[in-house]
Amino acid sequence: MPPAKKTHPLPHPPRRFFLWLGLLALCYPILRFLGYKVPRQPRLIEIKTTLGPGTFFLGPDFILFESEQGPWAVSRKCTHLGCKINYREKEGFMECPCHQSRFTPQGDVIHGPAKKPLPHFKVEKIDNAGGYIVTI
């Protein structure tokens, strides 16, 4: 009669498990490196015109407004799908041509499919030469 097999309460994990675990441990740094994105450097845009209170400057990436409280700039990229926003001066709001999201000059949502307000950009007023520097 052959001897009875002894069974252990905890089975030994197969060697393939350790092989896959080691392979994943080696691939993790490579995958992390491939997914790394270099942060974008800010762009400084100089505007050489001086705006009066209640006026605006329409740039390719932003709209610069001037009031008694000071200048501010908001993005022209809609927060819904990224279309370029137009400023409707007579009505006093900004509108996205794609889905008619509307925003106040401060960038807040009036209505539309867009849920988030427009991002603001830093604006510095150049005192001696006149003009502005917008940091995007």
ZAMARSE-10689 format. One record per residue (C-alpha): residue number from 1; residue in three letters; chain; x, y negated, z. Coordinates in Angstrom, 1 decimal, decimal comma, m for minus. Layout:
ZAMARSE-10689
+-----+------+------+--------+--------+--------+
! pos ! code ! unit !     c1 !     c2 !     c3 !
+-----+------+------+--------+--------+--------+
! NUM !  ALA !    A !      X !      Y !      Z !
...
+-----+------+------+--------+--------+--------+
end
This chain:
ZAMARSE-10689
+-----+------+------+--------+--------+--------+
! pos ! code ! unit !     c1 !     c2 !     c3 !
+-----+------+------+--------+--------+--------+
!   1 !  MET !    A !    0,0 !    0,0 !    0,0 !
!   2 !  PRO !    A !    1,4 !   m3,4 !   m1,0 !
!   3 !  PRO !    A !    2,0 !   m5,9 !    1,7 !
!   4 !  ALA !    A !   m0,7 !   m8,5 !    2,2 !
!   5 !  LYS !    A !   m0,1 !  m12,0 !    0,7 !
!   6 !  LYS !    A !    0,3 !  m14,8 !    3,2 !
!   7 !  THR !    A !   m1,8 !  m17,9 !    2,4 !
!   8 !  HIS !    A !   m0,7 !  m21,2 !    3,7 !
!   9 !  PRO !    A !   m3,4 !  m23,6 !    4,9 !
!  10 !  LEU !    A !   m2,1 !  m26,4 !    2,7 !
!  11 !  PRO !    A !   m1,1 !  m25,5 !   m0,8 !
!  12 !  HIS !    A !    2,2 !  m26,8 !   m2,2 !
!  13 !  PRO !    A !    1,7 !  m29,5 !   m4,8 !
!  14 !  PRO !    A !    2,8 !  m28,5 !   m8,3 !
!  15 !  ARG !    A !    6,1 !  m29,8 !   m9,7 !
!  16 !  ARG !    A !    4,3 !  m31,5 !  m12,5 !
!  17 !  PHE !    A !    2,7 !  m33,9 !  m10,0 !
!  18 !  PHE !    A !    6,1 !  m35,1 !   m8,8 !
!  19 !  LEU !    A !    7,3 !  m35,3 !  m12,4 !
!  20 !  TRP !    A !    4,3 !  m37,6 !  m13,4 !
!  21 !  LEU !    A !    4,7 !  m39,6 !  m10,2 !
!  22 !  GLY !    A !    8,4 !  m40,2 !  m11,0 !
!  23 !  LEU !    A !    7,6 !  m41,1 !  m14,6 !
!  24 !  LEU !    A !    5,0 !  m43,7 !  m13,4 !
!  25 !  ALA !    A !    7,5 !  m45,1 !  m10,9 !
!  26 !  LEU !    A !   10,0 !  m45,7 !  m13,8 !
!  27 !  CYS !    A !    7,4 !  m47,2 !  m16,1 !
!  28 !  TYR !    A !    6,0 !  m49,7 !  m13,6 !
!  29 !  PRO !    A !    8,8 !  m52,3 !  m13,9 !
!  30 !  ILE !    A !    8,7 !  m52,1 !  m17,7 !
!  31 !  LEU !    A !    5,0 !  m52,6 !  m17,9 !
!  32 !  ARG !    A !    5,2 !  m55,4 !  m15,4 !
!  33 !  PHE !    A !    7,9 !  m57,1 !  m17,5 !
!  34 !  LEU !    A !    5,8 !  m56,8 !  m20,7 !
!  35 !  GLY !    A !    2,8 !  m58,4 !  m19,0 !
!  36 !  TYR !    A !    4,7 !  m61,4 !  m17,6 !
!  37 !  LYS !    A !    3,8 !  m64,8 !  m19,0 !
!  38 !  VAL !    A !    6,1 !  m67,8 !  m18,8 !
!  39 !  PRO !    A !    4,3 !  m70,8 !  m17,3 !
!  40 !  ARG !    A !    3,7 !  m73,5 !  m19,9 !
!  41 !  GLN !    A !    5,7 !  m76,8 !  m19,5 !
!  42 !  PRO !    A !    3,5 !  m79,8 !  m19,1 !
!  43 !  ARG !    A !    3,2 !  m82,2 !  m22,1 !
!  44 !  LEU !    A !    3,5 !  m85,9 !  m21,5 !
!  45 !  ILE !    A !    1,5 !  m88,0 !  m24,0 !
!  46 !  GLU !    A !    2,1 !  m91,7 !  m24,2 !
!  47 !  ILE !    A !   m0,7 !  m94,0 !  m25,3 !
!  48 !  LYS !    A !    0,6 !  m97,5 !  m26,1 !
!  49 !  THR !    A !   m2,8 !  m99,2 !  m26,2 !
!  50 !  THR !    A !   m4,4 ! m100,9 !  m23,2 !
!  51 !  LEU !    A !   m8,0 ! m100,1 !  m22,5 !
!  52 !  GLY !    A !  m10,5 ! m102,5 !  m20,9 !
!  53 !  PRO !    A !  m13,1 ! m101,4 !  m18,3 !
!  54 !  GLY !    A !  m15,8 !  m99,3 !  m19,9 !
!  55 !  THR !    A !  m13,7 !  m98,3 !  m23,0 !
!  56 !  PHE !    A !  m12,2 !  m95,0 !  m24,0 !
!  57 !  PHE !    A !   m9,5 !  m93,4 !  m26,1 !
!  58 !  LEU !    A !  m10,2 !  m90,2 !  m28,1 !
!  59 !  GLY !    A !   m7,1 !  m88,0 !  m28,3 !
!  60 !  PRO !    A !   m6,8 !  m84,6 !  m30,0 !
!  61 !  ASP !    A !   m6,8 !  m82,7 !  m26,6 !
!  62 !  PHE !    A !   m8,4 !  m85,2 !  m24,2 !
!  63 !  ILE !    A !  m10,6 !  m88,3 !  m23,8 !
!  64 !  LEU !    A !   m9,2 !  m91,1 !  m21,7 !
!  65 !  PHE !    A !  m11,6 !  m93,4 !  m20,0 !
!  66 !  GLU !    A !  m11,0 !  m96,7 !  m18,2 !
!  67 !  SER !    A !  m13,2 !  m98,3 !  m15,5 !
!  68 !  GLU !    A !  m12,8 ! m100,7 !  m12,6 !
!  69 !  GLN !    A !  m11,7 !  m97,8 !  m10,4 !
!  70 !  GLY !    A !   m8,9 !  m96,8 !  m12,8 !
!  71 !  PRO !    A !   m8,2 !  m94,5 !  m15,7 !
!  72 !  TRP !    A !   m9,0 !  m90,8 !  m15,9 !
!  73 !  ALA !    A !   m8,7 !  m88,2 !  m18,7 !
!  74 !  VAL !    A !  m10,8 !  m85,1 !  m19,3 !
!  75 !  SER !    A !  m10,2 !  m82,2 !  m21,6 !
!  76 !  ARG !    A !  m11,9 !  m81,9 !  m25,0 !
!  77 !  LYS !    A !  m12,0 !  m78,1 !  m24,8 !
!  78 !  CYS !    A !  m15,5 !  m76,9 !  m23,8 !
!  79 !  THR !    A !  m15,6 !  m74,6 !  m20,8 !
!  80 !  HIS !    A !  m18,2 !  m72,3 !  m22,5 !
!  81 !  LEU !    A !  m16,4 !  m71,1 !  m25,7 !
!  82 !  GLY !    A !  m13,5 !  m73,6 !  m26,2 !
!  83 !  CYS !    A !  m15,0 !  m75,7 !  m29,0 !
!  84 !  LYS !    A !  m13,8 !  m79,3 !  m29,3 !
!  85 !  ILE !    A !  m16,1 !  m81,8 !  m27,6 !
!  86 !  ASN !    A !  m17,2 !  m85,1 !  m29,1 !
!  87 !  TYR !    A !  m18,0 !  m88,3 !  m27,1 !
!  88 !  ARG !    A !  m21,3 !  m89,8 !  m28,0 !
!  89 !  GLU !    A !  m20,6 !  m93,4 !  m27,1 !
!  90 !  LYS !    A !  m24,2 !  m94,8 !  m27,6 !
!  91 !  GLU !    A !  m25,7 !  m92,1 !  m25,4 !
!  92 !  GLY !    A !  m22,9 !  m92,1 !  m22,9 !
!  93 !  PHE !    A !  m22,2 !  m88,4 !  m22,7 !
!  94 !  MET !    A !  m19,9 !  m85,8 !  m24,3 !
!  95 !  GLU !    A !  m21,4 !  m83,0 !  m26,4 !
!  96 !  CYS !    A !  m20,1 !  m79,7 !  m27,6 !
!  97 !  PRO !    A !  m21,0 !  m79,1 !  m31,3 !
!  98 !  CYS !    A !  m21,1 !  m75,3 !  m31,0 !
!  99 !  HIS !    A !  m23,9 !  m74,8 !  m28,4 !
! 100 !  GLN !    A !  m24,8 !  m78,4 !  m27,3 !
! 101 !  SER !    A !  m23,4 !  m78,3 !  m23,8 !
! 102 !  ARG !    A !  m23,4 !  m81,8 !  m22,5 !
! 103 !  PHE !    A !  m21,0 !  m83,4 !  m20,0 !
! 104 !  THR !    A !  m20,8 !  m86,7 !  m18,2 !
! 105 !  PRO !    A !  m17,7 !  m88,9 !  m18,9 !
! 106 !  GLN !    A !  m16,3 !  m87,6 !  m15,5 !
! 107 !  GLY !    A !  m16,5 !  m84,1 !  m17,0 !
! 108 !  ASP !    A !  m19,5 !  m82,8 !  m15,0 !
! 109 !  VAL !    A !  m22,0 !  m80,5 !  m16,7 !
! 110 !  ILE !    A !  m25,3 !  m82,1 !  m17,5 !
! 111 !  HIS !    A !  m26,8 !  m79,1 !  m19,2 !
! 112 !  GLY !    A !  m26,1 !  m76,3 !  m21,6 !
! 113 !  PRO !    A !  m24,5 !  m72,9 !  m21,6 !
! 114 !  ALA !    A !  m21,3 !  m74,3 !  m20,0 !
! 115 !  LYS !    A !  m21,2 !  m73,7 !  m16,3 !
! 116 !  LYS !    A !  m17,9 !  m75,2 !  m15,3 !
! 117 !  PRO !    A !  m16,9 !  m78,9 !  m15,5 !
! 118 !  LEU !    A !  m14,2 !  m80,1 !  m17,8 !
! 119 !  PRO !    A !  m10,7 !  m80,0 !  m16,4 !
! 120 !  HIS !    A !   m9,1 !  m83,4 !  m15,5 !
! 121 !  PHE !    A !   m5,6 !  m84,5 !  m16,6 !
! 122 !  LYS !    A !   m3,2 !  m86,7 !  m14,6 !
! 123 !  VAL !    A !   m3,1 !  m90,3 !  m15,9 !
! 124 !  GLU !    A !   m0,4 !  m92,8 !  m15,1 !
! 125 !  LYS !    A !   m0,8 !  m96,5 !  m16,0 !
! 126 !  ILE !    A !    2,3 !  m98,2 !  m17,4 !
! 127 !  ASP !    A !    2,2 ! m101,6 !  m15,8 !
! 128 !  ASN !    A !    4,9 ! m103,6 !  m17,5 !
! 129 !  ALA !    A !    4,5 ! m102,4 !  m21,1 !
! 130 !  GLY !    A !    0,8 ! m101,6 !  m21,0 !
! 131 !  GLY !    A !   m0,5 !  m98,2 !  m21,9 !
! 132 !  TYR !    A !   m0,9 !  m94,8 !  m20,3 !
! 133 !  ILE !    A !    0,9 !  m91,5 !  m19,8 !
! 134 !  VAL !    A !   m1,4 !  m88,5 !  m19,8 !
! 135 !  THR !    A !    0,1 !  m85,2 !  m18,4 !
! 136 !  ILE !    A !   m1,5 !  m82,1 !  m20,1 !
+-----+------+------+--------+--------+--------+
end
